[in-house]
Every structure is written in C-alpha cells, then in structure tokens.
Amino acid sequence: MNDAALIHDVLTGERTIAVVGYSTDPSRPSNSVSRYLRGQGFRIIPVNPRRGRR
C-alpha cells in the first residue's frame, strides 16, 4: 500500500477523533470544531491537558 492510499484509508475509515485542547466554553474554537464533527457522525474524545493538573 502506498502512502496516499494509507492516508485515504485512515481519513475515510476512522470515525473517532481526539480533540486535544478541548474546551467546554462554547466560544472556544475547539468546542465548535467538536460540535461540527459530532454533527458529521464522528465520535469525539475530548482531551484537555490542563485537567488534572495542580
């Protein structure tokens, strides 16, 4: 399999995306991008690197 075919398979076959830097604040871009992708049928895994830090 060549690189272009592999990239195509990954981008068209996967339906789960981790959004790094996700924010619950609706004014943040990560929130609107996640909402859009969810509306397109993707499963979103929110990743917030600040969560859990002290």
PDBQT receptor file of N, H, CA, C and O in Angstrom, charges set to zero:
ATOM      1  N   MET A   1       0.852  -1.179   0.000  1.00  0.00    +0.000 N 
ATOM      2  CA  MET A   1       0.000   0.000   0.000  1.00  0.00    +0.000 C 
ATOM      3  C   MET A   1       0.893   1.235   0.000  1.00  0.00    +0.000 C 
ATOM      4  O   MET A   1       1.847   1.313   0.774  1.00  0.00    +0.000 OA
ATOM      5  N   ASN A   2       0.589   2.192  -0.859  1.00  0.00    +0.000 N 
ATOM      6  H   ASN A   2      -0.186   2.128  -1.488  1.00  0.00    +0.000 HD
ATOM      7  CA  ASN A   2       1.405   3.400  -0.897  1.00  0.00    +0.000 C 
ATOM      8  C   ASN A   2       0.902   4.409   0.137  1.00  0.00    +0.000 C 
ATOM      9  O   ASN A   2      -0.153   4.217   0.740  1.00  0.00    +0.000 OA
ATOM     10  N   ASP A   3       1.663   5.479   0.334  1.00  0.00    +0.000 N 
ATOM     11  H   ASP A   3       2.520   5.636  -0.156  1.00  0.00    +0.000 HD
ATOM     12  CA  ASP A   3       1.320   6.467   1.361  1.00  0.00    +0.000 C 
ATOM     13  C   ASP A   3      -0.025   7.127   1.101  1.00  0.00    +0.000 C 
ATOM     14  O   ASP A   3      -0.798   7.326   2.038  1.00  0.00    +0.000 OA
ATOM     15  N   ALA A   4      -0.319   7.469  -0.135  1.00  0.00    +0.000 N 
ATOM     16  H   ALA A   4       0.310   7.307  -0.896  1.00  0.00    +0.000 HD
ATOM     17  CA  ALA A   4      -1.588   8.130  -0.449  1.00  0.00    +0.000 C 
ATOM     18  C   ALA A   4      -2.774   7.226  -0.127  1.00  0.00    +0.000 C 
ATOM     19  O   ALA A   4      -3.789   7.691   0.391  1.00  0.00    +0.000 OA
ATOM     20  N   ALA A   5      -2.649   5.958  -0.429  1.00  0.00    +0.000 N 
ATOM     21  H   ALA A   5      -1.825   5.581  -0.851  1.00  0.00    +0.000 HD
ATOM     22  CA  ALA A   5      -3.728   5.015  -0.142  1.00  0.00    +0.000 C 
ATOM     23  C   ALA A   5      -3.912   4.840   1.358  1.00  0.00    +0.000 C 
ATOM     24  O   ALA A   5      -5.042   4.760   1.840  1.00  0.00    +0.000 OA
ATOM     25  N   LEU A   6      -2.828   4.781   2.087  1.00  0.00    +0.000 N 
ATOM     26  H   LEU A   6      -1.910   4.847   1.696  1.00  0.00    +0.000 HD
ATOM     27  CA  LEU A   6      -2.898   4.652   3.545  1.00  0.00    +0.000 C 
ATOM     28  C   LEU A   6      -3.574   5.871   4.162  1.00  0.00    +0.000 C 
ATOM     29  O   LEU A   6      -4.444   5.736   5.022  1.00  0.00    +0.000 OA
ATOM     30  N   ILE A   7      -3.176   7.053   3.724  1.00  0.00    +0.000 N 
ATOM     31  H   ILE A   7      -2.469   7.164   3.025  1.00  0.00    +0.000 HD
ATOM     32  CA  ILE A   7      -3.776   8.293   4.232  1.00  0.00    +0.000 C 
ATOM     33  C   ILE A   7      -5.270   8.315   3.921  1.00  0.00    +0.000 C 
ATOM     34  O   ILE A   7      -6.078   8.672   4.779  1.00  0.00    +0.000 OA
ATOM     35  N   HIS A   8      -5.634   7.943   2.721  1.00  0.00    +0.000 N 
ATOM     36  H   HIS A   8      -4.978   7.654   2.024  1.00  0.00    +0.000 HD
ATOM     37  CA  HIS A   8      -7.045   7.911   2.337  1.00  0.00    +0.000 C 
ATOM     38  C   HIS A   8      -7.827   6.953   3.225  1.00  0.00    +0.000 C 
ATOM     39  O   HIS A   8      -8.913   7.290   3.698  1.00  0.00    +0.000 OA
ATOM     40  N   ASP A   9      -7.283   5.764   3.453  1.00  0.00    +0.000 N 
ATOM     41  H   ASP A   9      -6.401   5.491   3.069  1.00  0.00    +0.000 HD
ATOM     42  CA  ASP A   9      -7.957   4.773   4.281  1.00  0.00    +0.000 C 
ATOM     43  C   ASP A   9      -8.146   5.264   5.716  1.00  0.00    +0.000 C 
ATOM     44  O   ASP A   9      -9.201   5.054   6.314  1.00  0.00    +0.000 OA
ATOM     45  N   VAL A  10      -7.135   5.910   6.256  1.00  0.00    +0.000 N 
ATOM     46  H   VAL A  10      -6.279   6.081   5.769  1.00  0.00    +0.000 HD
ATOM     47  CA  VAL A  10      -7.225   6.415   7.626  1.00  0.00    +0.000 C 
ATOM     48  C   VAL A  10      -8.268   7.526   7.719  1.00  0.00    +0.000 C 
ATOM     49  O   VAL A  10      -9.089   7.537   8.636  1.00  0.00    +0.000 OA
ATOM     50  N   LEU A  11      -8.234   8.454   6.776  1.00  0.00    +0.000 N 
ATOM     51  H   LEU A  11      -7.567   8.445   6.031  1.00  0.00    +0.000 HD
ATOM     52  CA  LEU A  11      -9.138   9.598   6.839  1.00  0.00    +0.000 C 
ATOM     53  C   LEU A  11     -10.586   9.252   6.515  1.00  0.00    +0.000 C 
ATOM     54  O   LEU A  11     -11.495   9.939   6.979  1.00  0.00    +0.000 OA
ATOM     55  N   THR A  12     -10.814   8.235   5.752  1.00  0.00    +0.000 N 
ATOM     56  H   THR A  12     -10.075   7.677   5.375  1.00  0.00    +0.000 HD
ATOM     57  CA  THR A  12     -12.193   7.877   5.400  1.00  0.00    +0.000 C 
ATOM     58  C   THR A  12     -12.738   6.731   6.234  1.00  0.00    +0.000 C 
ATOM     59  O   THR A  12     -13.953   6.536   6.285  1.00  0.00    +0.000 OA
ATOM     60  N   GLY A  13     -11.882   5.977   6.881  1.00  0.00    +0.000 N 
ATOM     61  H   GLY A  13     -10.896   6.136   6.840  1.00  0.00    +0.000 HD
ATOM     62  CA  GLY A  13     -12.340   4.804   7.622  1.00  0.00    +0.000 C 
ATOM     63  C   GLY A  13     -12.576   5.036   9.096  1.00  0.00    +0.000 C 
ATOM     64  O   GLY A  13     -13.417   4.366   9.696  1.00  0.00    +0.000 OA
ATOM     65  N   GLU A  14     -11.867   5.955   9.687  1.00  0.00    +0.000 N 
ATOM     66  H   GLU A  14     -11.184   6.499   9.199  1.00  0.00    +0.000 HD
ATOM     67  CA  GLU A  14     -11.993   6.179  11.125  1.00  0.00    +0.000 C 
ATOM     68  C   GLU A  14     -13.128   7.144  11.422  1.00  0.00    +0.000 C 
ATOM     69  O   GLU A  14     -13.337   8.106  10.683  1.00  0.00    +0.000 OA
ATOM     70  N   ARG A  15     -13.854   6.896  12.487  1.00  0.00    +0.000 N 
ATOM     71  H   ARG A  15     -13.685   6.115  13.088  1.00  0.00    +0.000 HD
ATOM     72  CA  ARG A  15     -14.961   7.757  12.875  1.00  0.00    +0.000 C 
ATOM     73  C   ARG A  15     -14.795   8.266  14.313  1.00  0.00    +0.000 C 
ATOM     74  O   ARG A  15     -15.741   8.790  14.900  1.00  0.00    +0.000 OA
ATOM     75  N   THR A  16     -13.603   8.112  14.871  1.00  0.00    +0.000 N 
ATOM     76  H   THR A  16     -12.834   7.686  14.394  1.00  0.00    +0.000 HD
ATOM     77  CA  THR A  16     -13.310   8.598  16.221  1.00  0.00    +0.000 C 
ATOM     78  C   THR A  16     -12.135   9.555  16.143  1.00  0.00    +0.000 C 
ATOM     79  O   THR A  16     -11.106   9.245  15.542  1.00  0.00    +0.000 OA
ATOM     80  N   ILE A  17     -12.299  10.733  16.762  1.00  0.00    +0.000 N 
ATOM     81  H   ILE A  17     -13.135  10.985  17.250  1.00  0.00    +0.000 HD
ATOM     82  CA  ILE A  17     -11.257  11.753  16.733  1.00  0.00    +0.000 C 
ATOM     83  C   ILE A  17     -11.042  12.279  18.147  1.00  0.00    +0.000 C 
ATOM     84  O   ILE A  17     -12.003  12.596  18.848  1.00  0.00    +0.000 OA
ATOM     85  N   ALA A  18      -9.776  12.371  18.567  1.00  0.00    +0.000 N 
ATOM     86  H   ALA A  18      -8.995  12.113  17.998  1.00  0.00    +0.000 HD
ATOM     87  CA  ALA A  18      -9.434  13.002  19.844  1.00  0.00    +0.000 C 
ATOM     88  C   ALA A  18      -9.159  14.477  19.565  1.00  0.00    +0.000 C 
ATOM     89  O   ALA A  18      -8.333  14.814  18.717  1.00  0.00    +0.000 OA
ATOM     90  N   VAL A  19      -9.860  15.352  20.289  1.00  0.00    +0.000 N 
ATOM     91  H   VAL A  19     -10.531  15.078  20.978  1.00  0.00    +0.000 HD
ATOM     92  CA  VAL A  19      -9.663  16.789  20.131  1.00  0.00    +0.000 C 
ATOM     93  C   VAL A  19      -8.798  17.263  21.291  1.00  0.00    +0.000 C 
ATOM     94  O   VAL A  19      -9.274  17.409  22.417  1.00  0.00    +0.000 OA
ATOM     95  N   VAL A  20      -7.520  17.501  21.001  1.00  0.00    +0.000 N 
ATOM     96  H   VAL A  20      -7.134  17.382  20.087  1.00  0.00    +0.000 HD
ATOM     97  CA  VAL A  20      -6.566  17.925  22.020  1.00  0.00    +0.000 C 
ATOM     98  C   VAL A  20      -6.766  19.412  22.295  1.00  0.00    +0.000 C 
ATOM     99  O   VAL A  20      -6.791  20.227  21.373  1.00  0.00    +0.000 OA
ATOM    100  N   GLY A  21      -6.907  19.753  23.577  1.00  0.00    +0.000 N 
ATOM    101  H   GLY A  21      -6.887  19.091  24.326  1.00  0.00    +0.000 HD
ATOM    102  CA  GLY A  21      -7.143  21.140  23.960  1.00  0.00    +0.000 C 
ATOM    103  C   GLY A  21      -8.619  21.481  23.988  1.00  0.00    +0.000 C 
ATOM    104  O   GLY A  21      -8.988  22.655  23.964  1.00  0.00    +0.000 OA
ATOM    105  N   TYR A  22      -9.470  20.456  24.038  1.00  0.00    +0.000 N 
ATOM    106  H   TYR A  22      -9.170  19.503  24.057  1.00  0.00    +0.000 HD
ATOM    107  CA  TYR A  22     -10.912  20.653  24.047  1.00  0.00    +0.000 C 
ATOM    108  C   TYR A  22     -11.332  21.537  25.220  1.00  0.00    +0.000 C 
ATOM    109  O   TYR A  22     -10.812  21.414  26.329  1.00  0.00    +0.000 OA
ATOM    110  N   SER A  23     -12.280  22.427  24.949  1.00  0.00    +0.000 N 
ATOM    111  H   SER A  23     -12.702  22.527  24.048  1.00  0.00    +0.000 HD
ATOM    112  CA  SER A  23     -12.816  23.310  25.978  1.00  0.00    +0.000 C 
ATOM    113  C   SER A  23     -14.332  23.194  25.996  1.00  0.00    +0.000 C 
ATOM    114  O   SER A  23     -14.956  23.062  24.943  1.00  0.00    +0.000 OA
ATOM    115  N   THR A  24     -14.926  23.241  27.174  1.00  0.00    +0.000 N 
ATOM    116  H   THR A  24     -14.420  23.349  28.029  1.00  0.00    +0.000 HD
ATOM    117  CA  THR A  24     -16.384  23.237  27.291  1.00  0.00    +0.000 C 
ATOM    118  C   THR A  24     -16.967  24.626  27.044  1.00  0.00    +0.000 C 
ATOM    119  O   THR A  24     -18.185  24.781  26.964  1.00  0.00    +0.000 OA
ATOM    120  N   ASP A  25     -16.112  25.630  26.925  1.00  0.00    +0.000 N 
ATOM    121  H   ASP A  25     -15.122  25.504  26.991  1.00  0.00    +0.000 HD
ATOM    122  CA  ASP A  25     -16.535  27.001  26.654  1.00  0.00    +0.000 C 
ATOM    123  C   ASP A  25     -16.981  27.096  25.192  1.00  0.00    +0.000 C 
ATOM    124  O   ASP A  25     -16.173  26.898  24.285  1.00  0.00    +0.000 OA
ATOM    125  N   PRO A  26     -18.273  27.402  24.958  1.00  0.00    +0.000 N 
ATOM    126  CA  PRO A  26     -18.778  27.449  23.587  1.00  0.00    +0.000 C 
ATOM    127  C   PRO A  26     -18.114  28.494  22.684  1.00  0.00    +0.000 C 
ATOM    128  O   PRO A  26     -18.225  28.406  21.461  1.00  0.00    +0.000 OA
ATOM    129  N   SER A  27     -17.437  29.467  23.260  1.00  0.00    +0.000 N 
ATOM    130  H   SER A  27     -17.346  29.538  24.253  1.00  0.00    +0.000 HD
ATOM    131  CA  SER A  27     -16.784  30.491  22.435  1.00  0.00    +0.000 C 
ATOM    132  C   SER A  27     -15.402  30.046  21.935  1.00  0.00    +0.000 C 
ATOM    133  O   SER A  27     -14.796  30.726  21.108  1.00  0.00    +0.000 OA
ATOM    134  N   ARG A  28     -14.911  28.921  22.431  1.00  0.00    +0.000 N 
ATOM    135  H   ARG A  28     -15.403  28.368  23.103  1.00  0.00    +0.000 HD
ATOM    136  CA  ARG A  28     -13.591  28.435  22.023  1.00  0.00    +0.000 C 
ATOM    137  C   ARG A  28     -13.687  27.618  20.736  1.00  0.00    +0.000 C 
ATOM    138  O   ARG A  28     -14.639  26.858  20.555  1.00  0.00    +0.000 OA
ATOM    139  N   PRO A  29     -12.713  27.768  19.846  1.00  0.00    +0.000 N 
ATOM    140  CA  PRO A  29     -12.739  27.034  18.571  1.00  0.00    +0.000 C 
ATOM    141  C   PRO A  29     -12.805  25.515  18.739  1.00  0.00    +0.000 C 
ATOM    142  O   PRO A  29     -13.466  24.838  17.952  1.00  0.00    +0.000 OA
ATOM    143  N   SER A  30     -12.138  24.981  19.742  1.00  0.00    +0.000 N 
ATOM    144  H   SER A  30     -11.601  25.531  20.382  1.00  0.00    +0.000 HD
ATOM    145  CA  SER A  30     -12.152  23.525  19.916  1.00  0.00    +0.000 C 
ATOM    146  C   SER A  30     -13.560  23.014  20.187  1.00  0.00    +0.000 C 
ATOM    147  O   SER A  30     -13.899  21.894  19.805  1.00  0.00    +0.000 OA
ATOM    148  N   ASN A  31     -14.369  23.818  20.834  1.00  0.00    +0.000 N 
ATOM    149  H   ASN A  31     -14.093  24.727  21.144  1.00  0.00    +0.000 HD
ATOM    150  CA  ASN A  31     -15.741  23.430  21.121  1.00  0.00    +0.000 C 
ATOM    151  C   ASN A  31     -16.564  23.407  19.835  1.00  0.00    +0.000 C 
ATOM    152  O   ASN A  31     -17.295  22.448  19.585  1.00  0.00    +0.000 OA
ATOM    153  N   SER A  32     -16.454  24.447  19.023  1.00  0.00    +0.000 N 
ATOM    154  H   SER A  32     -15.861  25.226  19.226  1.00  0.00    +0.000 HD
ATOM    155  CA  SER A  32     -17.253  24.489  17.793  1.00  0.00    +0.000 C 
ATOM    156  C   SER A  32     -16.792  23.429  16.787  1.00  0.00    +0.000 C 
ATOM    157  O   SER A  32     -17.615  22.853  16.074  1.00  0.00    +0.000 OA
ATOM    158  N   VAL A  33     -15.495  23.172  16.726  1.00  0.00    +0.000 N 
ATOM    159  H   VAL A  33     -14.826  23.639  17.305  1.00  0.00    +0.000 HD
ATOM    160  CA  VAL A  33     -14.981  22.118  15.834  1.00  0.00    +0.000 C 
ATOM    161  C   VAL A  33     -15.522  20.763  16.285  1.00  0.00    +0.000 C 
ATOM    162  O   VAL A  33     -15.950  19.955  15.461  1.00  0.00    +0.000 OA
ATOM    163  N   SER A  34     -15.501  20.520  17.584  1.00  0.00    +0.000 N 
ATOM    164  H   SER A  34     -15.154  21.177  18.253  1.00  0.00    +0.000 HD
ATOM    165  CA  SER A  34     -16.013  19.252  18.115  1.00  0.00    +0.000 C 
ATOM    166  C   SER A  34     -17.497  19.088  17.825  1.00  0.00    +0.000 C 
ATOM    167  O   SER A  34     -17.944  18.005  17.449  1.00  0.00    +0.000 OA
ATOM    168  N   ARG A  35     -18.267  20.172  18.002  1.00  0.00    +0.000 N 
ATOM    169  H   ARG A  35     -17.903  21.052  18.307  1.00  0.00    +0.000 HD
ATOM    170  CA  ARG A  35     -19.703  20.132  17.713  1.00  0.00    +0.000 C 
ATOM    171  C   ARG A  35     -19.949  19.816  16.239  1.00  0.00    +0.000 C 
ATOM    172  O   ARG A  35     -20.818  19.009  15.908  1.00  0.00    +0.000 OA
ATOM    173  N   TYR A  36     -19.184  20.454  15.361  1.00  0.00    +0.000 N 
ATOM    174  H   TYR A  36     -18.479  21.109  15.630  1.00  0.00    +0.000 HD
ATOM    175  CA  TYR A  36     -19.328  20.203  13.925  1.00  0.00    +0.000 C 
ATOM    176  C   TYR A  36     -19.026  18.739  13.599  1.00  0.00    +0.000 C 
ATOM    177  O   TYR A  36     -19.810  18.071  12.924  1.00  0.00    +0.000 OA
ATOM    178  N   LEU A  37     -17.891  18.252  14.082  1.00  0.00    +0.000 N 
ATOM    179  H   LEU A  37     -17.255  18.794  14.630  1.00  0.00    +0.000 HD
ATOM    180  CA  LEU A  37     -17.507  16.868  13.788  1.00  0.00    +0.000 C 
ATOM    181  C   LEU A  37     -18.522  15.873  14.337  1.00  0.00    +0.000 C 
ATOM    182  O   LEU A  37     -18.845  14.884  13.679  1.00  0.00    +0.000 OA
ATOM    183  N   ARG A  38     -19.024  16.132  15.538  1.00  0.00    +0.000 N 
ATOM    184  H   ARG A  38     -18.761  16.935  16.073  1.00  0.00    +0.000 HD
ATOM    185  CA  ARG A  38     -20.046  15.262  16.125  1.00  0.00    +0.000 C 
ATOM    186  C   ARG A  38     -21.287  15.252  15.227  1.00  0.00    +0.000 C 
ATOM    187  O   ARG A  38     -21.896  14.203  15.018  1.00  0.00    +0.000 OA
ATOM    188  N   GLY A  39     -21.656  16.414  14.700  1.00  0.00    +0.000 N 
ATOM    189  H   GLY A  39     -21.161  17.266  14.870  1.00  0.00    +0.000 HD
ATOM    190  CA  GLY A  39     -22.791  16.511  13.794  1.00  0.00    +0.000 C 
ATOM    191  C   GLY A  39     -22.577  15.763  12.487  1.00  0.00    +0.000 C 
ATOM    192  O   GLY A  39     -23.540  15.384  11.821  1.00  0.00    +0.000 OA
ATOM    193  N   GLN A  40     -21.324  15.550  12.119  1.00  0.00    +0.000 N 
ATOM    194  H   GLN A  40     -20.542  15.858  12.660  1.00  0.00    +0.000 HD
ATOM    195  CA  GLN A  40     -20.981  14.802  10.903  1.00  0.00    +0.000 C 
ATOM    196  C   GLN A  40     -20.866  13.300  11.169  1.00  0.00    +0.000 C 
ATOM    197  O   GLN A  40     -20.529  12.531  10.269  1.00  0.00    +0.000 OA
ATOM    198  N   GLY A  41     -21.149  12.886  12.409  1.00  0.00    +0.000 N 
ATOM    199  H   GLY A  41     -21.424  13.510  13.140  1.00  0.00    +0.000 HD
ATOM    200  CA  GLY A  41     -21.158  11.456  12.726  1.00  0.00    +0.000 C 
ATOM    201  C   GLY A  41     -19.893  10.934  13.377  1.00  0.00    +0.000 C 
ATOM    202  O   GLY A  41     -19.743   9.724  13.544  1.00  0.00    +0.000 OA
ATOM    203  N   PHE A  42     -18.976  11.823  13.751  1.00  0.00    +0.000 N 
ATOM    204  H   PHE A  42     -19.098  12.807  13.616  1.00  0.00    +0.000 HD
ATOM    205  CA  PHE A  42     -17.750  11.382  14.405  1.00  0.00    +0.000 C 
ATOM    206  C   PHE A  42     -17.962  11.226  15.905  1.00  0.00    +0.000 C 
ATOM    207  O   PHE A  42     -18.763  11.945  16.503  1.00  0.00    +0.000 OA
ATOM    208  N   ARG A  43     -17.258  10.307  16.498  1.00  0.00    +0.000 N 
ATOM    209  H   ARG A  43     -16.608   9.723  16.012  1.00  0.00    +0.000 HD
ATOM    210  CA  ARG A  43     -17.200  10.163  17.952  1.00  0.00    +0.000 C 
ATOM    211  C   ARG A  43     -16.029  11.018  18.407  1.00  0.00    +0.000 C 
ATOM    212  O   ARG A  43     -14.918  10.863  17.900  1.00  0.00    +0.000 OA
ATOM    213  N   ILE A  44     -16.259  11.913  19.353  1.00  0.00    +0.000 N 
ATOM    214  H   ILE A  44     -17.162  12.039  19.765  1.00  0.00    +0.000 HD
ATOM    215  CA  ILE A  44     -15.226  12.828  19.821  1.00  0.00    +0.000 C 
ATOM    216  C   ILE A  44     -14.731  12.391  21.190  1.00  0.00    +0.000 C 
ATOM    217  O   ILE A  44     -15.524  12.107  22.089  1.00  0.00    +0.000 OA
ATOM    218  N   ILE A  45     -13.413  12.340  21.339  1.00  0.00    +0.000 N 
ATOM    219  H   ILE A  45     -12.770  12.571  20.610  1.00  0.00    +0.000 HD
ATOM    220  CA  ILE A  45     -12.799  12.089  22.638  1.00  0.00    +0.000 C 
ATOM    221  C   ILE A  45     -12.121  13.392  23.051  1.00  0.00    +0.000 C 
ATOM    222  O   ILE A  45     -11.083  13.755  22.499  1.00  0.00    +0.000 OA
ATOM    223  N   PRO A  46     -12.712  14.107  24.034  1.00  0.00    +0.000 N 
ATOM    224  CA  PRO A  46     -12.118  15.374  24.448  1.00  0.00    +0.000 C 
ATOM    225  C   PRO A  46     -10.852  15.151  25.270  1.00  0.00    +0.000 C 
ATOM    226  O   PRO A  46     -10.843  14.336  26.193  1.00  0.00    +0.000 OA
ATOM    227  N   VAL A  47      -9.792  15.870  24.936  1.00  0.00    +0.000 N 
ATOM    228  H   VAL A  47      -9.799  16.532  24.187  1.00  0.00    +0.000 HD
ATOM    229  CA  VAL A  47      -8.527  15.790  25.658  1.00  0.00    +0.000 C 
ATOM    230  C   VAL A  47      -8.188  17.209  26.105  1.00  0.00    +0.000 C 
ATOM    231  O   VAL A  47      -7.966  18.099  25.284  1.00  0.00    +0.000 OA
ATOM    232  N   ASN A  48      -8.154  17.397  27.407  1.00  0.00    +0.000 N 
ATOM    233  H   ASN A  48      -8.335  16.674  28.073  1.00  0.00    +0.000 HD
ATOM    234  CA  ASN A  48      -7.831  18.711  27.950  1.00  0.00    +0.000 C 
ATOM    235  C   ASN A  48      -6.587  18.564  28.810  1.00  0.00    +0.000 C 
ATOM    236  O   ASN A  48      -6.675  18.036  29.919  1.00  0.00    +0.000 OA
ATOM    237  N   PRO A  49      -5.444  19.008  28.340  1.00  0.00    +0.000 N 
ATOM    238  CA  PRO A  49      -4.190  18.792  29.071  1.00  0.00    +0.000 C 
ATOM    239  C   PRO A  49      -4.136  19.482  30.438  1.00  0.00    +0.000 C 
ATOM    240  O   PRO A  49      -3.331  19.091  31.283  1.00  0.00    +0.000 OA
ATOM    241  N   ARG A  50      -4.963  20.486  30.672  1.00  0.00    +0.000 N 
ATOM    242  H   ARG A  50      -5.617  20.804  29.986  1.00  0.00    +0.000 HD
ATOM    243  CA  ARG A  50      -4.957  21.167  31.966  1.00  0.00    +0.000 C 
ATOM    244  C   ARG A  50      -5.732  20.408  33.032  1.00  0.00    +0.000 C 
ATOM    245  O   ARG A  50      -5.472  20.556  34.226  1.00  0.00    +0.000 OA
ATOM    246  N   ARG A  51      -6.681  19.599  32.596  1.00  0.00    +0.000 N 
ATOM    247  H   ARG A  51      -6.892  19.478  31.626  1.00  0.00    +0.000 HD
ATOM    248  CA  ARG A  51      -7.495  18.844  33.547  1.00  0.00    +0.000 C 
ATOM    249  C   ARG A  51      -6.609  17.894  34.346  1.00  0.00    +0.000 C 
ATOM    250  O   ARG A  51      -5.813  17.154  33.768  1.00  0.00    +0.000 OA
ATOM    251  N   GLY A  52      -6.741  17.909  35.649  1.00  0.00    +0.000 N 
ATOM    252  H   GLY A  52      -7.388  18.509  36.118  1.00  0.00    +0.000 HD
ATOM    253  CA  GLY A  52      -5.972  17.011  36.497  1.00  0.00    +0.000 C 
ATOM    254  C   GLY A  52      -4.658  17.613  36.992  1.00  0.00    +0.000 C 
ATOM    255  O   GLY A  52      -4.009  17.030  37.860  1.00  0.00    +0.000 OA
ATOM    256  N   ARG A  53      -4.259  18.754  36.466  1.00  0.00    +0.000 N 
ATOM    257  H   ARG A  53      -4.787  19.228  35.761  1.00  0.00    +0.000 HD
ATOM    258  CA  ARG A  53      -3.027  19.398  36.940  1.00  0.00    +0.000 C 
ATOM    259  C   ARG A  53      -3.307  20.173  38.210  1.00  0.00    +0.000 C 
ATOM    260  O   ARG A  53      -4.430  20.613  38.455  1.00  0.00    +0.000 OA
ATOM    261  N   ARG A  54      -2.281  20.329  39.003  1.00  0.00    +0.000 N 
ATOM    262  H   ARG A  54      -1.368  19.972  38.803  1.00  0.00    +0.000 HD
ATOM    263  CA  ARG A  54      -2.411  21.101  40.234  1.00  0.00    +0.000 C 
ATOM    264  C   ARG A  54      -1.535  22.298  40.180  1.00  0.00    +0.000 C 
ATOM    265  O   ARG A  54      -1.502  23.082  41.129  1.00  0.00    +0.000 OA
TER     266      ARG A  54
